[in-house]
Amino acid sequence: MFKGSYVALVTPMDEQGNVDYQDLEACIEFHVENKTDGIVSVGTTGESATLPFKEHVDVVKSTVDIVAGRIPVIAGSGANSTSEAVFLTEQMEALGVDGFLSVVPYYNKPQQAGMVAHFEAVADATSKPVLLYNVPGRTVADMLPATVAQLAKHPNIVGLKDATGDIQRLKQTQALVPDDFVLLSGDDGSSCEFLEAGGHGVISVTANIVPKAMAEMCKSALNNDFEACRRIDASIEKLHHALFIEPNPVMPKWALYKMQIMKSAMLRLPMVLPELASKKVLEDILIEYGLTK
């Protein structure tokens, strides 16, 4: 369940800042054609923080409809208010999603016991599988391995997206959770190492731009061909770093715009287009990799 390369999909927007559903379809078809294993819709990269509830649900529904069962769709349903996270989860339960990704509540810095209560409430609100998401670089609060292990006892909580970039943290978690508990990297730069250490896949920002490479990297690792995994990772290493020189999803949106997969790189305020120097760095890499001319 939920193994391989899952793209943390951007939410395309037009010049007026409205969701561009035509470009959303173009992005999804790009992933289906390039063998992405699954899609995460309206997570952090999908600008969940600035999409109102109705729009959030509409984007997920459209994603499910466009995918039409060809690959799994995981819906982002995180919030820093437990009642809001539960509400979002309940609203999307019947849309045909294959599961939910729920982030550690941000800003309010819950205790570990608060995280347990939060995620159990979310998992109780659905019959679908739930992936936990730990990204302390954004949320400030850090979900510890012992907390993950406690939550893994819930029948609906099936895995973790770990964006710490800390392989020792992965090993600590592995020692505490069941063998079938899914462990996915949320840090592209260390994802190859994560896979070599026994991770099951990645929820990737880089996959927005090079979906085939990320899918092949994960497939190689899952087949224990770590030499191929490392070779593919090295071939896209510059992209891993360039996509984060400004806060995500600024740079992946700019890349997709330059690749002509999206007509606009527009973001929702308070996010804005990248600085000229950042654009130049990324555009040079896109040319080097043969993704643009």
N, C-alpha and C positions, 0 to 999 in steps of 0.2 A: 504493500500500500504506500503510495506517495513516494516512490523512489525515482531517482534520476534527476533530470534538469527541469525544474519548474521556473517559468519566467515570472518575475515580479513586474507585471505589465504596467506600462504607463497608461494614463487616461488622456487621449488626444483631445485638444481643445482648439477651437477656431480663434480668429483674431479678436473676437469679442469676448472670449473667455467661456464660451458655451462648449459643452461636450460635443465633439465631432464624431458622430456614430459611423459615418462613412470611413473615416480614418481608423476608427476602432476595428472595423471589419478588416481593413487592409492589414493592420498589425496582427490580428488573430490569424488570418490566412498565411501570413509570413511565417508564423510559428508552426502552424499545422504542416506546411510544406517543408519546413526545415527540421521536422521531427522533434520539436520540443515535447517533453513528456507530459507537461501540464501547465496550467495558467493559474496564477494568483491574481484575482481581480480586486481592485480597489484596496490594495494594501498601502504601505507607506509610499511606495513608488507611484501608485495610482492616485496620490494626493487625497487620501482618505480624510485627512485633517481639515480640508477645505471644501469637501463635497457635502451638502446638506443630506439628511437621511433619504429623502425621496430620490434625489439624484444618484446617491450611492447605490440604492437598491435598483434603480433603472439601469445603471451601467452594468451591474452584475447580471441582471436579467438579460440584457442585450448580449453580453458575453456568452452566457449559457446558450442562448438562442442561436448565435452565430456559430459557436463550436459544434452544436448539434450532436453531442455525444462522441465526437471524434477523439478528444483527449479530456482528462479530468479538469474540472474547474473548482478551485478553492476560493471562497469568498472571504475577504478581509472583513472582520466584524469587531474589531477592537475599539475601545474607548477608555477614557480615564474615569468614567462614571460606570459603575457596574450595571445600573438600570439601563443606561444607553446601550452598552454592549449586549445585554440580554435582549433589548428591544430590536436591535439590528439583526441579531441572530434569528430571532423569531420571525422577523419580516422576510428573511431570505430562506427560511427553512424549506418552503414549498417551490422554490424557483428551479430546482433541479441541480443545485450545486452538489459537489461530491464531498465537501467538507468545509471547515472554517479555519481561518488563521486569526488568532486573538493575541494581541500584544499586551505586554505588561503595562498596566495603567501608568500613564506619563504625568509628569508635573507634580502630582500630589504625593509621590514617594511612599507607597504603601509598604507596611511591614511584610515579612515573609508570610505570616499568618493571614494578612489581608489579601495577599496574592492568591493563597489557597482558596479562601472564601470567594474571591472574585471569579476565578476560573472554574470553580465547581458550580457556581451559579450559571455561568455561560454554558458549561457542558450539560447541566440539567435542563437547559432551555431547548435542547435539540436532540434529535435521534441520529444526527450526522457525526462523523468523526471530527474532533477538534485538535488542531495543532497549536501548541503554545509558541509564543514568539518573545525571545529575550534579546533586547537591543539596548543595553544600558547607555550607549553613546547618545541615544535620542531620548530615552525615558528617564534617565538618571538612576532610577531604581533597578537593581540587579537581582534577577531570580536565581537563587543558589541551587546547586545540584540536589541537595536534600529536599528542597521544595518541589523541584521537578519530579523527584522520585515519589514524593507523597501524592502529587497530582496524577502520576502515571497509574495509580490504583483505580482511578475513576474509569469506568468502562468506555466512556466516550472520548477520553483524552488519549490520543494515540501517538503523539510525537512532539518534537520540539524543533523550531527554527532557532539556531544558535548563531547570533550575529556578534558574539564577543571577539571572534578572531583568535581565540585562545584554545590551542589544541589540548593543553593540560585540562582545561575546563571540560572539553569533550570527554576525555578519558575519565575524569571524575564522575561525570554523569553516566557514562557507560557502565561503570562499576555498580551503580545503584538502581538502574532501570531494567526491565525485562528485555530479553534479546529481540523481541519483536517491536519494541518501542522505536519509532522512526526518528532518526537524528539527521537533520538537514542543516547544511551550512547557510548562514545568511551573510557571509563575508566573502565576496568573490576572490579577493586577493589571497586568501588562505584556503580556498575551497579544495584545491588539489590535495593539500596536506591533510585536510579534514577527511577527505574520501580515503586517502591512504591509511588513516588511523581508524577506519571502520565506519565512517559516516555513510549514510544511504543515498545522499544526493545533495542538491543545492536549490535554494530559492534565490534566483540570480537576477541582478540588475544588468550585468554584462550580456545575459542571454537576450535582452531586448535588441542588441545590435548584432551579435554573432550566435544566433540560436543553434545552428548546426554544430559549431565547435563546442559549445557548452554541453550539448546532448551527447556528442561523441566522447568528450572527456569523461562524463559521468558513466557512460556505457563501458568505456575501457576500464575504469576503476571497479565497477561492479563485476566485471569479468576478470578481475585481478591482474589486468595488464597495466600496471602502474607506470611502466616506462612510457607507454602511449599517453597515459593521463598527464604525466609531467611534460611530455613533448607538446601536447596540445595547449596546456596551460602556459608554457613558455611563449608559444606563438601568439597569445593574446594578452600577455602580461601588461603591456603598455596600456591597453584598453581598460583593464581592471582599474588601474590607477587614475587614468584620465577622466573616467566617468565620475570620480569623486573629488575632483579638484574644486568643485563647488557643490553645495548641498544637493543631494539626490531629491527629485529627479531632473534637476536643471540640465545636466550634461547629456543624459540619455535622450531627452527630448530634442536637444539640439542636434545630436547625431542622427536621429531618425528623420528629422527635418532635412538635414543635409543629404541624407541617403534617398530622399524623395519618397519615403514610405508614409510620412505625414506632411500635410500642407503647411503646418504651422508648428512652432516650438512653444507656443503660448502656455503659460502657467497661471495658476491662481495666486493672487496676492495673499500673503506677503512674499511669495517667491517671484523672482523676475528673471529675465533672460540673462545668460552669462556675460561676464566682462569680455572685452575684446581679446585680451591676452589668453583667457581660458578657451575661447572659441578657436583661436589659432592653434593652440596645443592639440586640441581634439581633432580639428580638421586635418592637421598634418598627419596624425595617426590614421585617420580614416583613409587618406590618400595612400599612405604607406601600406596599409592592409588591403588595398584594392576595393574598398567599400564605396569610395567616391572618386571622382576624377579631379 
